[in-house]
């Protein structure tokens, strides 16, 4: 920002010719463009590194998902109660899970 302010002050005071100000401005723009290109290269490198690290973490089993809320016995009980026609909201409340979680267990069994 200081570089821009100094360029603007040159035009205000008339201390240098327009050609000199334009030349300095072009140099400044080239420098900014180089910095942007460097940042873009860094961004690509970071994204590639992150993708590689994520793949490695998955291979070693770091992403296993959330622990199941219900045991196998509770899931069997859930299916038995649903098959008997009991209201799903009641079953979910009794088991301490949401209805959506109940539906997920039902979908997983299908």
PyMOL commands that set and color helices and strands:
alter all, ss='L'
color gray80, all
select helices_A, chain A and resi 2-13+18-59+72-83+88-95+99-109
alter helices_A, ss='H'
color red, helices_A
deselect
rebuild
show_as cartoon
